[in-house]
Amino acid sequence: MSSLEALSEKATQFVWGPALLLLVLFGGAFLTVASGFYPLRKLRFIIKSTFGSLKGKSGGFAAMATALGATAGTGNIVGVASAIAIGGAGAVFWMWVGAFLGMMLKFAEAAMAVKYRGGAMKYIERAFGGRKAAMAWCICCIFASFGTGNMVQTNAAGHICKSAFGVPPVFVGAAIALLSAAVLFRGAKAVIKVSSLFVPLMAAFYMLGCTVLLFICRNNLSAAVKSIFSGAFAPLAMGGGIVGLITSKALQIGIARGTFTNEAGMGSASIAHAESGGTPAEQGCWGIIEVFLDTMVCCTLTAFAILSSGLGNIESTASEAAFSKYFGGFGSAFLASSMFFFALAAVIGWAFYGEKALEYITKSKKSLLIYRLSFCACAAVGSVLSLPAVWNLSDIFNGLMIVPNMAALLVLKKEIIKVSKQ
């Protein structure tokens, strides 16, 4: 392990220690309980306000597609594989727990973004009566856009495309950079329009492939499910108690990777929702749907595919190995294509987030141009970097974004609960 990887690993463990895990879990649990378990209690309203209103003009679907494109990146494939390899099958259970509690966090972020018109930075500013905490969040968001939303994406896509097609990773990163630039330099409307058309097709394509693989491996599915639940509570079974459970790799990596994929608690997706119309409650419902589709559906399909194929011990390449095992070269090509388009959607979405965060700090057009050029350059550079170090740095900035965002949501809890009662 290189010195950079070792240092980033220690920093990740520090940031994603028990304190941050408890903050995410407590914040999500508090809002879920205080709202009367809104995602379950208001299920009919949620469906009516989202899929039942697709013919409306609120812009909710477009905002959801943009946010889902940014969240449903390569983390839904490589991130899940990495979580299982590091934390065991039990990490998937904690991804589910984090997603269920994260639904109300995403509801709160989207609702407050619409109410205060401007994303997390605006409601953080409102919560603390000043710009300092909001500025800190924006700085972390900008750095996260280069890691979580850029280099991690092109790195994962580049390596798997090299394996499947023999294409050098730098070429893959350059292709994503050029395609992203073609959209970004056309402005926010282009980002939202492309995402609303592109993301649903991309997600459906990948989930269909996973479903076919699961059908082939259906006899192994029950064993996979059992391994998830037994692995989640292994520390308790071994006498480690609650402390052992909180500090276990399964819980730590499950919550961290779950947050990486659905971004609940980070506040990033609030930027997309702030651009839409509709009421705070309606946009909040789209936030719930995002988490459900991203983690409870897409990530779960990936996890079941990996575990049912018996390849969960292969870090980061387990998904590719599973598809290759049952579909040969076609399977590798399918997954590589999926990874490329997942990465592209994430890069476009996160560039939009980073731009909005930068605009909050400075209105300079020169700064925005420098950001765009730097962002596109990093897409190519990130494709050839060491993957563990890139993942660790991304987890660090994800965690740092959570602190001011979660603090603001808890300060605004009365307003959030009020919206959930409407």
N, C-alpha and C positions, 0 to 999 in steps of 0.2 A: 504493500500500500504506500503510495507517495505521501510526502509531507502535507500536500494540499488536501488530499483525501482524508488523511488522519485528522487534520485540524478541522476540516469541515464536518467530519463525523462527530467530533466532540462538541462542536458548536451546535449542531443539530440536536444532539441529545440534551444539551443544556436548554435550548429554546423550547423543545418539545418535551420538557420534563413534566412531572406531576402537576405543577402549578398551572401550566397552560392547558393541559388535558382537562383538569378540573374546571377551569374557566369556561372552556367550550361546552363540556358536558353539563355543568351547572347552569350556564346561560341558556342553553337549549332546553334543558329540563324545566327551568323556571318559567320560561315563556310558554312552553307546551302546557304545563299544569295550570298556570295563571289564565291561559286562554280557554281553559276547559277542554284541552286536547282538540284544538281547532282543526288540525288535519283530518281527524276522524269524525268529529262532531259536525263539521260543515262540509262533508264530502260532496253532497249533492250541489251545494253552492259553488264549491271549487270547480267541479266539472262544468257546471253551467257557465261560470265566469271565464272559463278557459276554452276548452274545446267546443263548448256550446255557443260560444260567441265569435267563432272564426269569421263569420260574415260581417262582423261589426267593424268599426273604424277606430277602435281604441289603441291599436298598435301593439297590443299585448303579445300576440303571437310573434311579431317581428322582433320585439325586445327579448322574448324568451329564446327565439332561435339564435339571436346574437349572443346572448349570455350562455346558452347551451353549447354553441359552437366554441366559445372560449373555454368552457369547463370540460366539455367532452373531448378533450385532446387525447394524446397518446397515453395519458394517465389511466384511461379506461382500459387500456390493453397492457402496456408495459408496467404501469403503476400497480395494477392488480397483481400481476405476476411477481413483481418485486415484493409486494406486501406479503404474499403467500410464502415466497422463498425465505424471507427474513423473519416474519412473525408466525409462520405456520398457517394452516387452514383456519385457525381460530381468529386470525386477523380479519377475515371476511365478516364474521359475526359482529365485530366491533365497528366495521365499516357500516353495517346495517344500523347499529345503534346510533352511531354518529349521524347517519343520514336521516333517521326518524326524528331525532332531536334537532337536526339541522334544518328540517322543513320549516319550523317556526322561526329559526334565525333568518332564513332566506325570505320568508314572508315579511318579517320585520324590516329587513334591508330594503326590499322592493317597495314596501308601503311607505317607509320614511323617505325614500328617494323621490317618490312621486309627490309626497306632501311638501318637501322642501326643495324640489326641483334642482338636482345637481349631483346626485350620487352620495356616497358615504361621506365625502369631505364636507358636504353641506349640513348633513344631520349631525356629524361630529362637531362641527363649528357651533351649531345650535345647542347641542347638549352641554358644551363646556363654555359657551359664551365667548369664544375667541378662536383664533386661527391656528394656534400652536399645535394642538393635537391633530387637527385636520392636515396641517402641513407635514407633520411627521408621518401620518398615514399615506399622504400623497408621495412622499419620498420613497417609502417602502413599496408602494404600488408601482412606481417607476422601475425600481430595481427588480421587483417581482416580474414585471412585464418582460424584462430581458432574460430572466431565468425560467420561471414557471411557464410563461407564455411564449417563449421564443427558443432559447437554446436547448431546453429539455425536449421540446417538441421536435426540432430539426435533428437533434442528436439521435433520438429514438428512431425517427423515420429514416434517417441516413443509414444507420447501421443495419436495419432490417431490409432496406432496399438493396444494400450491397450484398447481403446474404441471398436475397431472392433473385436479383437481376444482375448482380455483378457491377452495379453502378457505384462509382466512388461517392462516399457520403457528402463530400463538399459540393458535388454537382446537384445532389438532392436538396441540400441547404440553399444553394444558389437559386434553384428553380422555385422553391417556396418563397424565397426573398423577392424574386421578380414578380411572381403572381400576387404576393401580398402588396407590394408597392403599387401594382396596377390598380388595386382596389383602394388602398389608403390615400393615395394622392387625389382621389376623386371625392374624398370627404365622408362625413358620417352617414349620409343618406345611402351612399354606395355600399358601405360596410353592412348596414342593416338590410338593404335589399338583397345583396349577395347571400348573406347568412340565412335570411328567411326562405330563399329558394334552395340553397345548397345543403344546409345542415340536416333537414329532415330526410332527404334522399341518402345522404352519407350515413346517417345513423341506422336507417332502415336496412341498407345494404349490409352493414356489418352485423347487425342483430340477426338478420336472416341466416347469415353464414354460421353464427354461433348456434342457432336453433337447429340447423341441419346436423352440426357436429354433435350436439347433445342427443339428438334422436339416435344417432349411430352408437353413442356411448350410454344409452339410457339404462342399461343394466348396472352401470357403475354409479349412477346418480345418487342412490340412497346412501351408499358408503361415503360419497363425497359430502353429503349433507351432515351425516353423523360426525365426520372428521371436523367439520366447522364448529359444531357445538361442543364437542369434547375438547378441542384445542383452545376454545375461547376461555374455558374455566379450568384449564390444566393447573394453574397456580393454586387454586382453591383445593383441588383434588390432591395435590401434593403437599398440602399443609402450609402453603405460603400465605394464606389469609388475604384480607383485603389489600394490605400493603403490597403483597406479592402480585396481586391482580393488577393494581394501578400501575406498577412499575414493569409489568410484563411486556415483552416485545410484541405480543399479539395485540394488546390494547393500544400500546404506543404507536406502532406502525399502522394499525387499522384505522385509528382516528386521524393520524397524519396523512396517510394516503387517501382516506375518504375525503378529508378536507381539500386535499390537492385536486381531487376529481370534481367535487361538487361546489367547492369554494364557499360553503355555508359558514358564516362567521368571519369571513375575510372582508366582505363588503364590496368586492370588485364588481359583481354582477349588478349592483345597484346603479352603476353608471349607465348600463344599457337600459334599465327600467326607467331611469330618469328622463330618457329621451322619448318615452311613449306617452300616450294619453290614458284615459280611464281613471278610475278612482284608486286611492291607495289600497283598498281592500281587493280590488280586481287584480291589480299588479302583484299584490302579495300572493294571490292564488297562483299566478304564473310562476312565482318563485318556488312555491311548494312543488309544482309540477316539474320544474327543472331538476330539483333534487331527486324526485322520484324516478324520473326517466334516466337520469345520469347514473345514479348509484344503485337504486333498487332494481332497475331493469338492466341497463347496459353493463355495469360492473359485475352484477350478479351473473349474467350470462357468461362473461369472461371467466369468472371464478369457477363456475360449474364446468365450463369447457376444459379448463386446466386441470382441475381436480379429478374429473371423470376420466381424463386421459392418462392419469397417473404420473403427470410430469410437473407437479407442483414444486419440486425441489430445484428446478432449473431457474435461477434468478434472471429476470427480464426477458429471457428468450423462451419461456415456457409456452406462451401463446403460439409462437411460430412453430415450436416443436410439436404442439398438439395438432395444429392444422396440417403440418407436413406429414405427421404420422398417419393420418387418415385420408389425406387428399393428395399427398405427394407434392410435386412441383406446383400444381394448381393451388394447393393450400398455402404455400409460401407466397405465391404471387398475389393471392386474394388478401392475405393479411398485410403484405407490404403495401398494396394499393390502399387498403383501409387506413393504415398508419399514415400514409402520405396525406390523405385528405383530412384525417383527424388533425394532423399537425397543422395543415394549412388553415383550417377553420379556427384553431386555437390561436395561431399567430396573428391572424387578422383581428380577432376579437380582443386579444390582449393589447395589441398595438393601439386600438381605439381607447382602451382603458388608460394606458400609459399617457396618451395624448391629452385626455381629459384631466388627468392628475397634474400633468405639466402645465396645462392652461390655468389651473387653480393657483399654481405657484407663480407663474409669469405669463403675461400675454404676448411675449415676444414671438413674432413669426419666425425670426432667425433660430430661436431655441427649438421651435417646433420642427423646423427643417432639419436641424442637426439631429434631433431625436429620431426622426423618420429614417434618415440616412444611416445613423448608428444602429438602429433597430434592424434594418434590413441587412447590414453588414454582419451583425451578430448571428443572424439566422444561418449564414454560411459558415462562420467560425464555430458556432455551437455544434454543428454537425460532426466535427472531428475531435471534439474535446472528450476527456475521460468522463464516462457516464456517471459513476458514483459521485464524483465531486460536483457535477452539475445538479444531480438530484438533491444532494445535501444542501447546496446553496439555495436551491429553490424552496426546500422545506424551511430554511431559516427565515427567508423573507415572507413566506406565507404566514409563519408564526408571528412575526413582528407586525404584520398587518392586522392580525386578529386582536391584539391587545387594545389599541385605541377604538377599534370598531366595536368590540364586545362591550367595552366600558361605556361607550355612547348609547348602545342599545339598552343597557341596563338602566342608564340615567333616564332614557326616554320610555321606560317600560309602561308607564301609565298611558301614554299616547298610543303605544303599540296595542295594548290590551283594549283600549277604546275602539281602535279600528277593527279589532277582531270581534267585537260585539255588534258591529253594524250589520 
